[in-house]
Structures are given as structure tokens and as C-alpha cells.
Amino acid sequence: DARLSELARALNAISPLATLDRGYAMASHNHKILYKSSELSPKDRIHVRLSQGEIQCLVDEILA
């Protein structure tokens, strides 16, 4: 059905995974998504999810 395909495309366009496919990353600390650098301190460990894979990072410096 054309309507179903249209809705599926619209849903995929706003999917967090589709956003990662466009080159963005999602960072979290203690299982909470990060929105501001002020939520962190030097030496905090953060988790970064990419389109293909995930990395663990150690905060060295906070830049405003």
C-alpha cells in the first residue's frame, strides 16, 4: 500500500538511527543522553554511539 510506504519513510526520516547515518553521534554518561558540556567533568567516562559502532571516551577538557 502506498500510504503505508509513505508512513514508513516518514518514520525512518525521524529515526535516531537515521540521524546517526547522516554523520551525527549520540553521547551518554551514566546511561543518560548528554545535551550540554556542563553536564560533565574532566575524567568522566562517556559512551558515544556512531552509525557503525560505539566508543568509550575519557573527558580530558571541557570546552564551552
C-alpha positions in Angstrom: 0.0 0.0 0.0 1.4 3.4 -1.0 0.2 5.1 2.2 2.0 2.5 4.4 5.2 3.0 2.4 4.9 6.8 2.8 4.4 6.5 6.6 7.3 4.1 6.8 9.6 6.6 5.0 8.4 9.4 7.3 9.1 7.3 10.4 12.6 6.4 9.2 13.4 10.0 8.4 13.0 10.9 12.1 14.6 7.8 13.5 17.6 8.3 15.8 19.4 5.6 13.8 18.8 7.5 10.5 20.3 10.6 12.2 23.4 8.6 13.1 23.6 7.5 9.4 23.9 11.2 8.5 27.1 11.5 10.5 25.9 12.5 13.9 26.8 10.8 17.1 24.9 10.2 20.4 26.9 10.6 23.6 25.8 9.4 27.0 27.1 9.4 30.6 25.8 7.1 33.2 23.1 5.9 30.8 21.8 9.4 30.3 22.0 11.2 26.9 24.2 14.3 27.1 22.9 17.6 25.9 25.4 20.1 27.4 29.1 20.0 28.1 28.3 21.4 31.6 26.9 18.0 32.5 30.4 16.6 32.5 33.6 17.0 34.5 37.2 16.2 33.4 38.0 12.4 33.8 34.4 11.4 33.3 33.9 8.4 31.0 31.3 8.8 28.3 29.8 6.4 25.8 29.5 7.5 22.1 27.3 5.7 19.7 28.1 6.1 16.0 26.3 4.9 12.9 28.6 1.9 12.8 30.0 1.1 16.3 30.4 2.5 19.7 33.3 4.0 21.6 34.2 4.8 25.2 35.9 8.1 25.8 37.6 9.8 28.7 36.9 13.5 29.1 40.1 15.4 29.1 38.9 19.0 28.9 35.5 20.8 28.9 35.2 23.5 26.2 32.2 25.9 26.4 
